């Protein structure tokens, strides 16, 4: 008898829900997530806890916005929750609509529900078109709209991603209410530790490092671990450690992959310098832009230098 073919187990992906969020749009860009189980959660901490506990295989979270910079809640969670790795990044254009209950009109809006980040990105439009409105903070833009729809919120309108109109019966009050048409949010796919994705030549390495102590030039010493090896940093942000006033950790995105000789050498330097380093992962860049660097920082140069030193230690004559 021919054995029945083994059906691969479905993978589970956590994301900030409910359906229609920008996070869902980012997850839709992941080929291996298609036709798998998508698990909506209420916040970043819950999404990452799902991964750590094994309830989910991976989680999609927002990590950076082109208008507001790094997402502090995500950065702090990655710094303090062990057992996580970034395996990919995805970019989602940020465009907002203003929605209300069926039959609502723009003239009847006085209280607008929105996530504080989204509200800040729409404040110019709101001030110009609804100058007397008040803001009702919400944990999620989609959740704010649904709370308004089912009557559990007193808001007259909500700021939401356009995709919400595909899932729920809401009145469209205005399109493109964001103040910056070029706004983009960067999302990362986070899983449990494993072998990093293979280098592509268009990669990014993320880490979090603390300074050994507070002295003049301490941050410069940290950054020199990258600059002296020809590595460009695309992001560096400080976040308070929380154990004392004035103590900070630094979130760093560096161009390149841990398998690159120059990146590996830089990470070793950071490890020697910093009392605490959290390696978040090496993964393909969302824009797939190939990293260019001077020939003096090529892998071959680092390999040749190590071979040269090894020869000196073994007593080999120099050429």
MOMO-V774853 format. One record per residue. OMEGA is omega as a letter, one per 30 degrees, with the letter a starting at -180 (999 if undefined). BURIAL is b if it has 24 or more other C-alpha atoms within 12 Angstrom, else e. Layout:
omega=OMEGA burial=BURIAL
omega=OMEGA burial=BURIAL
//
This chain:
omega=l burial=e
omega=a burial=e
omega=l burial=e
omega=l burial=e
omega=l burial=e
omega=l burial=e
omega=a burial=e
omega=l burial=e
omega=l burial=e
omega=l burial=e
omega=a burial=e
omega=a burial=b
omega=l burial=b
omega=l burial=b
omega=l burial=b
omega=a burial=b
omega=g burial=b
omega=a burial=b
omega=l burial=b
omega=a burial=b
omega=l burial=b
omega=l burial=b
omega=l burial=b
omega=l burial=b
omega=l burial=b
omega=l burial=b
omega=l burial=b
omega=l burial=b
omega=a burial=e
omega=a burial=b
omega=a burial=e
omega=l burial=e
omega=a burial=b
omega=a burial=e
omega=l burial=e
omega=a burial=e
omega=l burial=e
omega=a burial=b
omega=l burial=b
omega=l burial=b
omega=a burial=b
omega=a burial=b
omega=a burial=b
omega=a burial=b
omega=l burial=b
omega=l burial=b
omega=a burial=b
omega=l burial=b
omega=l burial=b
omega=a burial=b
omega=a burial=b
omega=a burial=b
omega=a burial=e
omega=l burial=e
omega=l burial=e
omega=l burial=b
omega=a burial=b
omega=l burial=b
omega=l burial=b
omega=l burial=b
omega=l burial=b
omega=a burial=b
omega=a burial=b
omega=l burial=b
omega=a burial=b
omega=l burial=b
omega=a burial=e
omega=l burial=e
omega=a burial=b
omega=l burial=b
omega=a burial=b
omega=a burial=b
omega=l burial=b
omega=l burial=b
omega=a burial=b
omega=l burial=b
omega=l burial=b
omega=a burial=b
omega=a burial=b
omega=l burial=b
omega=a burial=b
omega=l burial=e
omega=a burial=b
omega=l burial=b
omega=l burial=b
omega=a burial=b
omega=l burial=b
omega=l burial=b
omega=a burial=b
omega=a burial=b
omega=l burial=b
omega=l burial=b
omega=a burial=b
omega=l burial=b
omega=a burial=b
omega=l burial=b
omega=l burial=b
omega=a burial=b
omega=l burial=b
omega=l burial=b
omega=l burial=b
omega=l burial=e
omega=a burial=e
omega=l burial=b
omega=l burial=e
omega=a burial=b
omega=a burial=e
omega=a burial=e
omega=l burial=b
omega=a burial=b
omega=a burial=b
omega=l burial=b
omega=l burial=b
omega=l burial=b
omega=a burial=b
omega=l burial=b
omega=l burial=b
omega=l burial=b
omega=l burial=b
omega=a burial=b
omega=a burial=b
omega=a burial=b
omega=l burial=b
omega=l burial=e
omega=a burial=b
omega=a burial=b
omega=a burial=e
omega=a burial=e
omega=l burial=e
omega=a burial=b
omega=a burial=e
omega=a burial=e
omega=l burial=b
omega=a burial=e
omega=l burial=b
omega=a burial=b
omega=l burial=b
omega=l burial=b
omega=a burial=b
omega=l burial=b
omega=l burial=b
omega=l burial=b
omega=l burial=b
omega=l burial=b
omega=a burial=b
omega=l burial=b
omega=l burial=b
omega=a burial=b
omega=a burial=b
omega=l burial=e
omega=a burial=e
omega=l burial=e
omega=l burial=b
omega=a burial=b
omega=l burial=b
omega=a burial=b
omega=l burial=b
omega=l burial=b
omega=a burial=b
omega=l burial=b
omega=a burial=b
omega=a burial=b
omega=a burial=b
omega=a burial=b
omega=l burial=b
omega=a burial=e
omega=a burial=e
omega=a burial=b
omega=a burial=e
omega=l burial=b
omega=l burial=b
omega=a burial=b
omega=l burial=b
omega=l burial=b
omega=l burial=b
omega=a burial=b
omega=l burial=b
omega=a burial=b
omega=a burial=b
omega=a burial=e
omega=a burial=e
omega=a burial=e
omega=a burial=b
omega=l burial=b
omega=l burial=b
omega=l burial=b
omega=l burial=b
omega=l burial=b
omega=a burial=b
omega=l burial=b
omega=l burial=b
omega=a burial=b
omega=l burial=e
omega=l burial=e
omega=a burial=e
omega=l burial=b
omega=a burial=b
omega=l burial=e
omega=a burial=b
omega=a burial=e
omega=l burial=b
omega=a burial=b
omega=l burial=b
omega=l burial=b
omega=a burial=b
omega=l burial=b
omega=l burial=b
omega=a burial=b
omega=l burial=b
omega=l burial=b
omega=a burial=b
omega=l burial=b
omega=a burial=e
omega=l burial=e
omega=a burial=e
omega=l burial=e
omega=a burial=e
omega=l burial=e
omega=l burial=b
omega=l burial=e
omega=l burial=b
omega=a burial=b
omega=l burial=b
omega=l burial=e
omega=l burial=b
omega=a burial=b
omega=a burial=e
omega=l burial=e
omega=l burial=b
omega=a burial=b
omega=l burial=b
omega=l burial=b
omega=l burial=b
omega=l burial=e
omega=l burial=b
omega=a burial=b
omega=l burial=b
omega=l burial=b
omega=l burial=b
omega=l burial=b
omega=l burial=b
omega=a burial=e
omega=l burial=e
omega=l burial=e
omega=l burial=e
omega=l burial=e
omega=a burial=e
omega=l burial=b
omega=a burial=b
omega=l burial=b
omega=a burial=b
omega=l burial=b
omega=a burial=b
omega=l burial=b
omega=l burial=b
omega=a burial=b
omega=a burial=b
omega=l burial=b
omega=l burial=b
omega=a burial=b
omega=a burial=b
omega=l burial=b
omega=l burial=b
omega=l burial=b
omega=l burial=b
omega=l burial=b
omega=l burial=b
omega=l burial=e
omega=l burial=b
omega=a burial=b
omega=l burial=e
omega=a burial=e
omega=a burial=b
omega=l burial=b
omega=a burial=e
omega=l burial=e
omega=l burial=b
omega=l burial=b
omega=a burial=b
omega=l burial=b
omega=l burial=b
omega=a burial=b
omega=a burial=b
omega=l burial=b
omega=l burial=b
omega=a burial=b
omega=l burial=e
omega=l burial=e
omega=a burial=e
omega=a burial=e
omega=l burial=b
omega=l burial=e
omega=a burial=e
omega=a burial=e
omega=a burial=e
omega=l burial=e
omega=a burial=b
omega=l burial=e
omega=a burial=b
omega=l burial=e
omega=l burial=e
omega=l burial=e
omega=a burial=e
omega=a burial=e
omega=l burial=e
omega=l burial=e
omega=l burial=e
omega=l burial=e
omega=l burial=e
omega=l burial=e
omega=l burial=e
omega=a burial=e
omega=a burial=e
omega=l burial=e
omega=l burial=e
omega=l burial=e
omega=l burial=e
omega=l burial=e
omega=999 burial=e
//
